[in-house]
Amino acid sequence: MPFRLTPLLQKRLTRRAQEMITSSLAYFPELDGNTITIGYTRKHLGSATVVYRKGMISQLVIRLKVRKLSYQTIGHELTHLVQGLARGDRRAPSSVRGDNIPSGEKQCDIWTLARDRIFCDDAPTYIRMSRAMREHWPAYAEAVRDLCIAAIEKRKTHRLYIRWLETEIHRLPRRLPEKISPGQLELPFSNR
C-alpha cells in the first residue's frame, strides 16, 4: 500500500516508528489502492482527515506523534480513514453509501481493538474504563478485545451495544490477574 511521508515527519521518523506504520497498514486491506499521506503532530497522539474535493475523496491523511507511538494509535487513525472511505462520495445519497464501521471515536476504538491483537498494545482513549485498567492495560487487553468483538456482533441486534460494552468492561474483575512473567522471577539482585 503506497504512503507518502511529509517532510516534517521524515525528519522525526525513527526506524521503529516506520516499521510500526508499515506493519499496521497490512491489517487494513480496505485502504489498498489509496495513497495515504502520513504527517507529524505535536498536539495529539494522532489525527485523521479525509479530504474531499468536489464531493469526492481526494486525499487520506493521518498525523502521528512519533514519541510514545503505539500500534493502537496508528490503528485508530487508520480506522478513521476506513470510516471515511465507507461514506465515500458525498454526492451519493447516504442510503447508497456503505457504512461498515459507524462513525465516532468510541466506535473507532472498538473496531480497532477487534481488528487484531497487534492493536492492543495500549489502552484505547475513548472507551470508558477505570484508571486501574488503563494503568495495568496488558492484564486486561485480551478480555477487553474479546468484549469489543462481542459488541460488534451484538450491534446487529442491539442498538445500545456501546453501553453494553462499557458495562461489561466495568464488570471485569477489579483484581489483577495472577500472572507473573518468568522474566520477573529471573531478575538479578545486587547487594551493592
ROKELUM-391128 format. One record per residue: residue number from 1; residue in one letter; chain; x, y, z of N, C-alpha, C in turn. Coordinates in steps of 0.001 Angstrom, whole numbers. Atoms other than C-alpha are relative to their C-alpha. Layout:
residues N
[NUM a A [X Y Z] [X Y Z] [X Y Z]]
...
end
This chain:
residues 192
[1 m A [856 -1170 0] [0 0 0] [905 1237 0]]
[2 p A [-863 -1185 51] [1556 3304 -1020] [-347 1017 1085]]
[3 f A [206 -1114 -913] [2049 6012 1565] [1112 1018 -227]]
[4 r A [-930 -1109 193] [3770 9358 1492] [228 652 1346]]
[5 l A [-340 -660 -1249] [5591 10884 4444] [218 1486 -247]]
[6 t A [-236 -1445 124] [5504 14637 4935] [1451 296 399]]
[7 p A [-1387 -343 -363] [8909 16375 5208] [203 129 1510]]
[8 l A [-119 -151 -1455] [8253 17201 8877] [82 -1362 696]]
[9 l A [-59 1342 -590] [7614 13522 9700] [1306 -689 -373]]
[10 q A [-1247 638 431] [10628 12392 7672] [1161 375 911]]
[11 k A [-1071 -454 -895] [12873 14459 9959] [-52 -698 1354]]
[12 r A [176 557 -1340] [11445 12833 13095] [-226 -1509 36]]
[13 l A [361 1419 67] [10693 9310 11906] [1153 -901 417]]
[14 t A [-985 987 -423] [12552 6528 13686] [-236 -1288 -782]]
[15 r A [158 1292 680] [13142 3073 12252] [-1162 -770 626]]
[16 r A [1080 695 -716] [10822 1648 14928] [-1367 511 -442]]
[17 a A [1286 -584 401] [8004 4067 14025] [-344 -382 -1436]]
[18 q A [262 367 1395] [8384 3336 10306] [-428 -1462 -101]]
[19 e A [391 1416 10] [8207 -419 10959] [-1410 -183 558]]
[20 m A [1345 84 -580] [5107 73 13130] [-1057 442 -1009]]
[21 i A [948 -508 998] [3374 2102 10401] [-177 -1028 -1118]]
[22 t A [56 984 1087] [4244 -421 7689] [-748 -1257 444]]
[23 s A [687 1195 -520] [3107 -3356 9854] [-1493 244 150]]
[24 s A [1414 -316 -228] [-162 -1637 10746] [-787 74 -1299]]
[25 l A [695 -139 1284] [-1052 -841 7134] [-418 -1347 -578]]
[26 a A [318 1335 524] [-1026 -4565 6334] [-1345 -520 517]]
[27 y A [1269 450 -587] [-4116 -5018 8561] [-1205 779 -514]]
[28 f A [1086 -827 525] [-6194 -2536 6551] [-131 -160 -1510]]
[29 p A [142 221 1449] [-6946 -4092 3144] [-999 964 -644]]
[30 e A [974 -956 544] [-9827 -1604 2743] [685 1244 -572]]
[31 l A [-721 -1189 451] [-7197 1093 2175] [873 -264 -1222]]
[32 d A [-798 336 1191] [-5451 -779 -685] [-457 849 -1183]]
[33 g A [316 -800 1177] [-5247 1288 -3846] [-88 1484 298]]
[34 n A [26 -1408 -391] [-5212 4566 -1898] [1381 399 514]]
[35 t A [-1239 -529 -560] [-2171 6687 -1169] [-349 737 1282]]
[36 i A [245 -626 -1290] [-2059 7736 2462] [1160 936 304]]
[37 t A [-1009 -966 -423] [-213 10869 3498] [123 -108 1509]]
[38 i A [-237 135 -1432] [1374 10419 6908] [857 1169 450]]
[39 g A [-679 -1187 -495] [2363 13545 8770] [274 -82 1488]]
[40 y A [-404 -90 -1399] [3535 14656 12181] [-919 961 743]]
[41 t A [755 -917 -849] [1574 16221 15034] [689 98 1353]]
[42 r A [-545 -186 -1344] [2709 17661 18353] [-1110 -5 1046]]
[43 k A [1077 -264 -945] [-689 18287 19938] [-693 -1245 517]]
[44 h A [771 1187 -367] [-2394 14890 19986] [838 -1236 -257]]
[45 l A [-671 1248 335] [-1400 11261 19819] [-69 -239 -1507]]
[46 g A [176 165 1429] [-2765 11265 16290] [-1283 648 -469]]
[47 s A [1234 -508 589] [-5412 12554 13920] [-127 -563 -1409]]
[48 a A [258 494 1353] [-7017 11512 10658] [-916 984 -713]]
[49 t A [806 -908 805] [-8502 13566 7852] [-268 -638 -1355]]
[50 v A [380 404 1352] [-10396 12582 4734] [-326 1296 -730]]
[51 v A [154 -1259 734] [-10082 15462 2249] [-891 -247 -1214]]
[52 y A [913 86 1136] [-12891 15973 -240] [253 1159 -953]]
[53 r A [-64 -1038 1023] [-12692 17902 -3498] [-1151 -264 -959]]
[54 k A [1198 111 837] [-15932 18489 -5378] [-826 -1234 373]]
[55 g A [825 1099 -483] [-17673 15886 -3232] [629 -1371 -78]]
[56 m A [-705 1284 145] [-15142 13145 -3994] [1207 -20 932]]
[57 i A [-1185 126 -846] [-12411 11819 -1710] [1233 244 -857]]
[58 s A [-1197 -305 766] [-9161 13342 -2910] [1287 -345 756]]
[59 q A [-1215 283 -757] [-6743 12624 -59] [-336 -620 1351]]
[60 l A [109 613 -1319] [-6362 10433 3028] [1256 372 783]]
[61 v A [-1131 -512 -778] [-4174 11901 5769] [-109 -468 1442]]
[62 i A [-76 197 -1449] [-3099 10743 9206] [1227 749 492]]
[63 r A [-1131 -656 -651] [-821 12610 11581] [267 -741 1303]]
[64 l A [-372 776 -1172] [1080 10847 14333] [1063 719 814]]
[65 k A [-1056 -465 -901] [3130 11840 17349] [979 -1159 120]]
[66 v A [-967 1091 61] [6299 9783 16953] [421 -444 1402]]
[67 r A [-331 383 -1378] [7167 9907 20661] [-1168 -749 608]]
[68 k A [1017 830 -643] [5255 7237 22570] [-1015 -570 -994]]
[69 l A [887 536 1030] [3775 5902 19318] [-384 -1439 341]]
[70 s A [483 1365 -253] [1642 2782 19743] [-741 -507 -1235]]
[71 y A [795 603 1060] [33 356 17333] [-1463 416 145]]
[72 q A [1390 -379 -244] [-3274 1289 18963] [-307 1360 -631]]
[73 t A [201 -1330 592] [-2877 4938 17904] [2 -73 -1523]]
[74 i A [-62 131 1461] [-1835 4032 14356] [-1276 -669 -512]]
[75 g A [1210 707 413] [-4713 1552 14056] [-1242 849 129]]
[76 h A [1155 -878 -214] [-7200 4051 15480] [-119 1005 -1146]]
[77 e A [41 -1004 1080] [-6258 6682 12893] [-284 -642 -1354]]
[78 l A [311 693 1256] [-6309 4172 10031] [-1466 -425 -44]]
[79 t A [1427 347 -60] [-9756 3037 11194] [-857 1214 -346]]
[80 h A [719 -1218 394] [-10909 6650 10876] [-18 159 -1525]]
[81 l A [-23 -90 1463] [-9802 6548 7241] [-978 -995 -621]]
[82 v A [968 996 492] [-11822 3364 6702] [-1422 522 201]]
[83 q A [1314 -606 -232] [-14809 5133 8278] [-301 1029 -1095]]
[84 g A [191 -1008 1040] [-14322 7993 5798] [-229 -604 -1366]]
[85 l A [186 670 1287] [-13986 5668 2816] [-1382 -634 -94]]
[86 a A [1330 629 -4] [-17213 3910 3845] [-1076 1019 -371]]
[87 r A [964 -1048 373] [-19032 7229 3479] [160 381 -1461]]
[88 g A [-252 -162 1430] [-17406 7600 66] [-377 1341 -584]]
[89 d A [386 -1176 782] [-18695 10051 -2484] [-1120 749 717]]
[90 r A [1001 -799 -723] [-20573 12835 -685] [-1205 353 -865]]
[91 r A [1121 -331 884] [-22752 13389 -3739] [-1020 -1129 -55]]
[92 a A [923 1142 26] [-24285 9913 -3413] [-933 61 1206]]
[93 p A [905 21 -1155] [-27364 9504 -1204] [561 -898 1100]]
[94 s A [-576 742 -1121] [-26475 8223 2280] [-467 -1459 28]]
[95 s A [482 1383 8] [-28576 5087 1745] [815 -879 -943]]
[96 v A [-811 758 954] [-26237 4079 -1113] [1377 -297 583]]
[97 r A [-1339 145 -554] [-23024 4511 896] [98 -1220 909]]
[98 g A [-261 1076 -952] [-21527 1538 2689] [354 617 1348]]
[99 d A [-323 -541 -1309] [-21222 2060 6423] [320 -1147 949]]
[100 n A [-369 1161 -800] [-19455 -962 7853] [408 379 1408]]
[101 i A [-428 -473 -1309] [-17815 935 10704] [-713 1326 238]]
[102 p A [710 -1258 -252] [-20113 3574 12176] [976 1087 418]]
[103 s A [-895 -1096 -360] [-18578 6999 12663] [-47 241 1504]]
[104 g A [-93 -314 -1414] [-17460 8105 16100] [1293 -520 596]]
[105 e A [-1267 360 -631] [-14453 7880 18388] [-80 -1335 741]]
[106 k A [124 1278 -717] [-15720 5046 20611] [-108 -1149 -994]]
[107 q A [143 1033 1025] [-16753 3069 17547] [1367 -312 -614]]
[108 c A [-1328 174 576] [-13280 3624 16126] [881 -843 926]]
[109 d A [-756 803 -964] [-11674 2264 19315] [-447 -1460 -18]]
[110 i A [547 1356 -30] [-13968 -774 19298] [483 -796 -1210]]
[111 w A [-381 722 1225] [-13264 -1728 15672] [1509 -170 -102]]
[112 t A [-1460 122 29] [-9525 -1072 16067] [454 -1158 876]]
[113 l A [-381 1094 -898] [-9182 -3398 19069] [-446 -1352 -563]]
[114 a A [525 1258 538] [-11316 -6041 17352] [773 -458 -1240]]
[115 r A [-664 331 1266] [-9253 -5918 14142] [1117 -1020 184]]
[116 d A [-1096 937 -231] [-6160 -7648 15530] [641 285 1360]]
[117 r A [-672 -140 -1308] [-4209 -8249 18752] [1118 1037 -25]]
[118 i A [-1106 -950 91] [-1395 -6045 17483] [-411 1389 496]]
[119 f A [479 -1328 -381] [-3570 -3001 18219] [-389 89 1475]]
[120 c A [300 27 -1444] [-3926 -3956 21901] [1213 368 841]]
[121 d A [-1212 -317 -752] [-501 -2639 22907] [-157 1189 944]]
[122 d A [255 -1142 -872] [-2000 431 24588] [-1514 101 196]]
[123 a A [1433 -133 -293] [-5343 1212 26215] [-658 972 -978]]
[124 p A [715 -920 885] [-7943 2825 23941] [-322 1294 745]]
[125 t A [205 -1323 -602] [-8575 6508 24550] [-1454 270 356]]
[126 y A [1390 -450 -117] [-12350 6780 24202] [-947 -963 697]]
[127 i A [868 949 -691] [-13869 3590 25605] [146 243 1501]]
[128 r A [-17 -280 -1432] [-14825 4216 29221] [442 -1233 780]]
[129 m A [-478 1052 -888] [-12887 2143 31740] [719 640 1167]]
[130 s A [-618 -544 -1209] [-11342 2550 35158] [1469 351 -233]]
[131 r A [-1401 -384 86] [-7983 4170 35685] [901 -1207 286]]
[132 a A [-792 1192 -321] [-6708 936 37240] [170 -888 -1233]]
[133 m A [-103 807 1230] [-7490 -887 33967] [976 639 -984]]
[134 r A [-926 -692 907] [-5648 1758 31966] [1446 -167 470]]
[135 e A [-1354 109 -547] [-2634 1603 34289] [570 -1407 -130]]
[136 h A [-434 1395 121] [-2493 -2207 34042] [-577 -619 -1271]]
[137 w A [630 396 1250] [-3705 -2456 30449] [397 -1391 -495]]
[138 p A [-349 1327 526] [-1680 -5555 29435] [-770 -1148 669]]
[139 a A [731 1045 -710] [-3526 -7593 32071] [-1461 -91 -463]]
[140 y A [1412 -48 391] [-6930 -6567 30652] [-212 15 -1513]]
[141 a A [119 -211 1445] [-6197 -6151 26931] [-787 -1095 -708]]
[142 e A [658 1107 711] [-7314 -9601 25782] [-1489 -77 336]]
[143 a A [1411 52 -402] [-10555 -9539 27794] [-785 1149 -633]]
[144 v A [684 -1143 613] [-11448 -6059 26506] [-136 -217 -1502]]
[145 r A [76 291 1446] [-10627 -7108 22927] [-1131 -988 -286]]
[146 d A [1078 976 182] [-12933 -10124 23264] [-1374 663 151]]
[147 l A [1273 -716 -183] [-15694 -7822 24547] [-296 909 -1189]]
[148 c A [200 -837 1188] [-15168 -5477 21576] [-514 -835 -1167]]
[149 i A [459 899 1065] [-15581 -8397 19169] [-1459 -378 251]]
[150 a A [1382 340 -351] [-18753 -9416 21015] [-931 1189 -207]]
[151 a A [831 -1208 175] [-20036 -5817 20926] [-325 233 -1469]]
[152 i A [251 -160 1441] [-19654 -5661 17132] [-1082 -983 -445]]
[153 e A [1034 991 316] [-21711 -8842 16870] [-1345 424 599]]
[154 k A [1217 -412 -707] [-24242 -7514 19395] [-667 1189 -705]]
[155 r A [526 -1185 706] [-24640 -4320 17320] [-1063 -376 -1036]]
[156 k A [956 443 1021] [-26567 -6338 14727] [-1426 -41 536]]
[157 t A [1348 122 -584] [-29475 -6720 17158] [-242 934 1188]]
[158 h A [106 -806 -1217] [-28795 -4302 20000] [510 1416 -275]]
[159 r A [-345 -1377 343] [-28833 -562 19363] [984 622 993]]
[160 l A [-840 -588 -1048] [-27093 255 22658] [1219 -888 292]]
[161 y A [-1125 919 -156] [-24112 -2012 22057] [1194 643 706]]
[162 i A [-1125 -659 -674] [-21586 592 23286] [-256 60 1508]]
[163 r A [343 11 -1421] [-23401 942 26587] [193 -1406 571]]
[164 w A [-198 1396 -426] [-23450 -2862 26823] [1483 -280 200]]
[165 l A [-1445 246 -64] [-19695 -2983 26113] [610 641 1242]]
[166 e A [-592 -686 -1143] [-18787 -399 28729] [-485 -577 1329]]
[167 t A [495 678 -1200] [-20998 -2139 31302] [767 -1297 231]]
[168 e A [-737 1259 -112] [-19269 -5456 30576] [1461 250 390]]
[169 i A [-1370 -341 -385] [-15843 -3824 30827] [46 346 1486]]
[170 h A [82 -379 -1417] [-16874 -2363 34180] [-137 -1236 891]]
[171 r A [203 1237 -773] [-17804 -5899 35324] [1239 -888 49]]
[172 l A [-1212 826 -45] [-14353 -7295 34617] [576 49 1410]]
[173 p A [-530 44 -1371] [-12586 -8337 37816] [903 1197 293]]
[174 r A [-808 -1149 -419] [-11051 -5443 39702] [1430 -426 358]]
[175 r A [-1304 504 -401] [-8206 -7613 40923] [815 -337 -1244]]
[176 l A [-863 357 1113] [-5257 -8009 38607] [145 -1511 -93]]
[177 p A [-227 1439 154] [-4813 -11483 37152] [1315 -403 666]]
[178 e A [-1183 513 -700] [-2265 -13628 38979] [1058 -445 -1006]]
[179 k A [-995 344 1007] [180 -13511 36087] [1314 674 358]]
[180 i A [-1336 -533 -214] [3867 -13105 36763] [845 -567 -1125]]
[181 s A [-795 487 1125] [6131 -13272 33779] [1272 -659 520]]
[182 p A [-1222 682 -433] [9103 -15647 34019] [1180 966 104]]
[183 g A [-1075 -993 -40] [11367 -12651 33339] [59 726 1324]]
[184 q A [23 -692 -1283] [10269 -11028 36572] [641 -845 1092]]
[185 l A [-554 885 -1010] [11379 -14067 38559] [1506 -159 -140]]
[186 e A [-1414 222 275] [14837 -14097 36984] [839 1265 74]]
[187 l A [-763 -1237 -90] [15904 -10530 37719] [1184 -196 939]]
[188 p A [-1162 157 -884] [19432 -10443 39115] [-75 1023 1131]]
[189 f A [-25 -895 -1159] [19796 -8960 42576] [1460 324 291]]
[190 s A [-1340 -445 -314] [22807 -6962 43601] [2 566 1411]]
[191 n A [-94 -513 -1372] [23928 -6177 47163] [924 1203 76]]
[192 r A [-891 -1153 12] [25935 -3146 46165] [-624 1190 635]]
end
